[in-house]
Amino acid sequence: MADLENELDALTSETGFPGVIRIDQSDRTLLVKTHGFAHRGFEIPNTLDTRFGIASGAKGFTALTVVSLIEEGVLELSTLARSVLGDDLPSIGDSVTVEHLLSHRSGIGDYLDEEAGYEVADYMMPVPVQQLVTTEDYLEVLDGHESKFAPGERFAYCNAGYVLLALIAERTSGLPFHELVEQRVCQRAGLVDTAFPRSDELPSRSAVGYVEVDGTWRSNVFHLPVRGSGDGGIYTTIADMSSFWQAFLEGRIVSPDWVSELVRPRSEAPRHSKRYGLGFWLRSSADTILLEGHDAGVSFRSLHDPGTRMTITVISNTSEGAWRIARYLEDELCAEGRSA
């Protein structure tokens, strides 16, 4: 571990990595590191208690929230989105199910189509970001996107699908989506610093996300919704992510049978060099389970390798900061020793 730590220090110095790193094995913490600034203007350093946005890492939380409702009989994998939407979002096919949405096999059009190819720092929301506060506020963003293929035909990563899942969870339970995540995931896992805050009202110890534009670091506040939904926008700490994995794998959020279902590969995703279950990525050639998030001012990768019982989390408050660090650690520490 000493040699790895020396190599890691050299890599973080070379890349200017701002963020946090943690490595656990079973119930032992092997390494924790913090680097860079949570706020560049005031030179406030990142610490072990800093809250970071994790972008699409939130999809795992959304999937668990939906599955908890399935366990209680509120929803089923076969529930039709149309049965909950009514007349809203007419472009979404009548045969799209909750399972299609969870597995990114719905074929619905996406407001943030990652297959189109773009730089995350260049993307701007199609409506003023301050209008996106509740899940219902996203209806305008989700509307009018034509379907790309028939439900179940193939895998296509779809952010809109996870906002739609949040809407379905909210309408069928009668509770706001953010409250559902708090009750059904955060409380069950003992997460004390994980929530969906407003970006213009961040709680204490929160890192500002930064985007580099022509050599200048700028806040990501104009790039993202003021409050996220089912596809992203949750903030967490490095300690809470460790607690999350422990609770998830022990069946304290949803039952062990459902944990197995969530991480059972449903699709090959060659464009991403991975496979996908329900809300969770898997490496293409191993059983390693991953959550990943990439957005303007956010890069996040957290994984658990059942073979080595190793959990690795890297979070950065820049768009690209986490990637080289995460790849290096995964190659060095995970079973089969190669990147997903």
C-alpha positions in Angstrom: 0.0 0.0 0.0 3.0 2.4 0.6 4.1 2.0 -3.0 0.6 2.6 -4.2 0.3 5.7 -2.0 3.5 7.1 -3.4 2.4 6.5 -7.0 -1.0 8.0 -6.2 0.6 11.1 -4.7 2.7 11.6 -7.8 -0.4 11.2 -10.0 -2.5 13.7 -8.0 0.3 16.1 -8.1 0.8 15.7 -11.9 -2.9 16.1 -12.6 -3.7 18.8 -10.1 -6.5 16.6 -8.8 -9.0 18.4 -6.6 -11.2 16.1 -4.6 -11.2 13.1 -2.3 -10.2 9.4 -2.5 -11.0 6.5 -0.2 -10.2 2.8 -0.4 -11.9 0.3 1.9 -11.5 -3.5 2.1 -14.1 -5.4 4.0 -14.6 -3.3 7.1 -11.2 -1.6 7.1 -10.3 1.7 5.6 -7.0 1.4 3.8 -6.5 4.9 2.5 -8.1 8.3 2.6 -6.8 11.4 0.8 -8.0 14.9 0.2 -6.6 17.4 -2.4 -7.3 20.9 -3.8 -10.0 23.4 -3.0 -13.7 23.2 -2.4 -13.9 26.9 -3.1 -11.1 28.4 -5.2 -11.9 32.0 -4.5 -11.6 31.7 -0.8 -9.1 28.9 -1.0 -11.2 26.6 1.2 -9.6 23.1 1.0 -11.5 19.9 0.3 -11.7 17.8 3.5 -13.1 14.4 4.5 -16.3 16.2 5.4 -16.8 18.1 2.1 -20.0 17.4 0.3 -19.6 16.9 -3.4 -22.1 16.6 -6.3 -21.9 13.1 -7.9 -24.1 13.8 -11.0 -25.3 10.5 -12.4 -24.2 8.6 -9.4 -27.7 9.6 -8.2 -29.2 7.0 -10.6 -28.3 4.2 -8.1 -30.2 6.1 -5.4 -33.2 6.5 -7.8 -33.2 2.8 -8.7 -33.2 1.8 -5.0 -36.0 4.2 -4.3 -38.1 2.7 -7.1 -37.3 -0.8 -6.1 -38.3 -0.1 -2.5 -41.7 0.9 -3.8 -41.8 -2.3 -5.8 -41.1 -4.3 -2.7 -44.1 -2.6 -1.0 -46.4 -3.3 -4.0 -46.8 0.3 -5.0 -45.1 -0.4 -8.3 -44.0 -3.3 -10.4 -41.3 -3.7 -13.0 -44.1 -4.1 -15.5 -45.9 -0.9 -14.5 -46.5 1.1 -17.6 -45.2 4.7 -17.5 -48.4 5.8 -19.4 -50.6 4.5 -16.5 -48.9 7.1 -14.3 -48.4 9.9 -16.8 -51.9 10.2 -18.0 -51.9 12.7 -20.8 -48.5 14.1 -19.9 -45.5 13.6 -22.3 -47.4 12.1 -25.2 -44.2 11.3 -27.1 -43.4 8.5 -24.6 -44.5 5.2 -26.0 -47.5 3.5 -24.3 -45.6 0.2 -23.8 -42.6 1.7 -21.9 -42.3 0.0 -18.5 -40.5 0.8 -15.2 -38.1 -2.0 -16.1 -37.3 -0.4 -19.4 -36.5 2.9 -17.7 -34.4 1.4 -15.0 -32.3 -0.6 -17.5 -31.9 2.2 -20.1 -33.9 0.1 -22.6 -36.9 2.4 -23.0 -36.0 4.0 -26.3 -37.5 7.3 -25.3 -35.9 10.5 -26.5 -33.6 12.3 -24.1 -33.3 16.0 -23.2 -29.6 15.3 -22.6 -28.7 12.8 -25.3 -25.2 11.5 -24.5 -25.2 9.5 -27.7 -25.1 12.8 -29.6 -21.6 13.6 -28.4 -20.8 16.8 -26.7 -18.5 18.3 -24.1 -20.2 18.4 -20.7 -19.0 22.0 -20.1 -20.6 23.1 -23.3 -24.1 21.8 -22.6 -26.8 24.2 -21.4 -30.2 23.3 -20.2 -33.1 24.1 -22.7 -34.9 26.1 -20.0 -33.6 28.6 -17.4 -32.0 26.4 -14.7 -33.6 28.3 -11.9 -37.0 27.0 -13.1 -36.1 23.3 -12.3 -36.8 22.9 -8.6 -39.3 20.1 -8.3 -39.7 16.9 -10.3 -42.9 18.2 -11.9 -40.9 21.2 -13.2 -39.0 18.8 -15.5 -42.1 18.0 -17.6 -41.3 20.9 -19.9 -37.7 19.6 -20.4 -38.9 16.0 -21.0 -41.6 16.9 -23.5 -41.3 16.7 -27.3 -38.5 14.3 -27.7 -39.3 11.6 -30.2 -38.6 7.9 -29.4 -35.4 6.4 -30.9 -36.4 2.8 -30.9 -39.0 0.3 -29.6 -38.9 -0.4 -25.9 -36.6 -3.3 -25.0 -34.9 -3.3 -28.4 -31.5 -2.3 -27.1 -29.5 -0.3 -24.5 -29.2 3.5 -24.8 -28.2 5.5 -21.8 -31.0 7.9 -21.1 -31.1 10.7 -18.5 -34.7 11.5 -19.2 -35.7 8.0 -18.2 -34.4 8.5 -14.7 -36.2 11.8 -14.3 -39.3 9.9 -15.5 -38.7 7.3 -12.8 -38.6 10.0 -10.2 -41.9 11.4 -11.5 -43.5 7.9 -11.4 -42.2 7.3 -7.8 -43.5 10.7 -6.7 -47.0 10.3 -8.2 -47.6 6.8 -7.1 -46.3 7.3 -3.5 -47.8 10.8 -3.0 -44.5 12.1 -1.6 -41.9 14.4 -3.2 -39.0 12.5 -4.9 -36.3 14.1 -2.8 -38.2 13.1 0.4 -38.5 9.5 -0.9 -34.7 9.2 -1.4 -34.1 10.6 2.1 -36.5 8.1 3.7 -35.9 5.0 1.6 -32.2 5.2 0.9 -30.4 7.8 3.1 -32.0 7.0 6.4 -31.8 3.2 5.8 -28.1 3.5 5.0 -27.3 5.9 7.8 -26.2 8.7 5.4 -26.0 12.0 7.3 -24.6 14.3 4.6 -26.4 13.1 1.5 -29.2 15.1 -0.1 -30.5 17.0 -3.2 -29.7 20.7 -2.3 -30.4 23.8 -4.4 -27.2 24.8 -6.2 -27.9 28.5 -5.1 -28.4 27.4 -1.5 -25.7 24.8 -0.9 -25.3 23.6 2.7 -22.1 24.1 4.7 -19.0 22.1 3.7 -20.2 21.9 0.1 -17.7 21.9 -2.8 -18.3 24.3 -5.7 -18.1 22.5 -9.0 -15.7 24.1 -11.5 -15.5 24.2 -15.2 -12.3 25.4 -17.0 -13.0 27.9 -19.7 -10.0 29.4 -21.7 -7.7 28.8 -18.7 -10.1 30.3 -16.2 -12.0 28.3 -13.5 -15.7 29.1 -13.4 -18.5 27.8 -11.2 -20.9 25.3 -12.8 -24.0 27.0 -11.4 -25.3 28.1 -14.8 -24.8 24.7 -16.4 -27.1 22.5 -14.2 -30.6 22.5 -12.8 -30.9 24.5 -9.6 -32.1 21.2 -8.0 -31.5 17.8 -9.5 -33.9 15.0 -9.9 -33.8 11.2 -10.7 -30.9 11.5 -13.1 -28.5 13.5 -11.0 -27.9 16.3 -8.6 -27.4 14.6 -5.3 -24.5 15.7 -3.0 -22.6 13.3 -0.6 -19.4 12.8 1.3 -16.7 10.2 1.0 -17.8 8.7 4.3 -21.4 8.5 3.3 -20.4 6.7 0.1 -18.6 4.1 2.2 -21.7 3.7 4.3 -23.9 3.5 1.2 -22.0 0.5 -0.2 -22.0 -1.3 3.2 -25.8 -0.8 3.6 -26.5 -1.7 0.0 -24.5 -4.9 -0.1 -25.8 -6.0 3.3 -29.4 -5.7 2.1 -30.3 -2.8 4.5 -31.7 -0.6 1.7 -33.6 -3.2 -0.3 -33.6 -7.0 0.2 -30.6 -9.1 -0.7 -32.7 -10.7 -3.5 -33.3 -7.3 -5.0 -29.6 -6.4 -4.6 -28.9 -9.4 -6.8 -31.4 -8.2 -9.4 -30.1 -4.7 -9.4 -26.5 -5.8 -10.2 -27.6 -8.6 -12.6 -26.3 -7.6 -16.1 -29.3 -6.7 -18.4 -27.3 -5.2 -21.2 -23.9 -5.0 -22.9 -22.9 -1.3 -23.3 -19.9 -1.5 -25.6 -19.9 2.3 -26.2 -19.2 2.6 -22.4 -17.0 -0.6 -22.3 -19.3 -1.8 -19.5 -22.5 -3.7 -18.8 -25.6 -2.4 -17.1 -28.1 -3.8 -14.5 -30.8 -1.7 -13.0 -29.3 1.7 -11.9 -25.8 0.2 -11.6 -22.9 -0.3 -14.0 -20.8 -3.5 -14.1 -17.4 -4.0 -15.6 -17.4 -5.7 -18.9 -15.4 -8.7 -17.8 -15.8 -9.0 -14.0 -18.4 -8.7 -11.3 -17.3 -5.2 -10.1 -20.3 -2.9 -9.4 -20.0 0.8 -10.3 -21.7 4.1 -9.9 -20.4 6.9 -12.0 -21.2 10.5 -12.6 -19.9 13.1 -15.1 -21.1 16.6 -15.6 -20.0 20.2 -15.7 -17.9 20.6 -12.6 -18.4 17.0 -11.4 -16.5 13.7 -11.9 -17.3 10.7 -9.7 -16.5 7.0 -9.8 -17.3 4.6 -6.9 -17.0 0.8 -7.2 -17.1 -2.4 -5.2 -15.2 -5.4 -6.3 -16.6 -8.6 -4.8 -13.5 -10.6 -5.7 -11.2 -8.5 -3.5 -13.9 -7.0 -1.3 -12.4 -3.7 -2.2 -14.4 -0.5 -2.4 -12.8 2.5 -4.2 -14.4 6.0 -4.4 -12.9 9.0 -6.2 -14.9 12.3 -6.3 -13.7 15.6 -7.9 -15.3 19.0 -8.2 -14.0 19.4 -11.8 -15.4 17.7 -14.9 -12.4 15.5 -15.6 -10.5 15.4 -12.3 -11.5 11.9 -11.1 -10.8 9.8 -14.2 -7.1 9.2 -14.2 -7.0 8.6 -10.5 -10.0 6.2 -10.6 -8.5 4.2 -13.5 -5.2 3.9 -11.9 -6.6 2.6 -8.6 -9.0 0.2 -10.3 -6.2 -1.3 -12.4 -3.9 -1.7 -9.4 -6.4 -3.0 -6.9 -9.4 -4.8 -8.5 -9.6 -8.4 -9.5 -8.4 -9.0 -13.1 -6.6 -5.6 -12.9 -8.0 -3.8 -15.9 -10.2 -0.8 -16.3 -13.9 -1.1 -17.0 
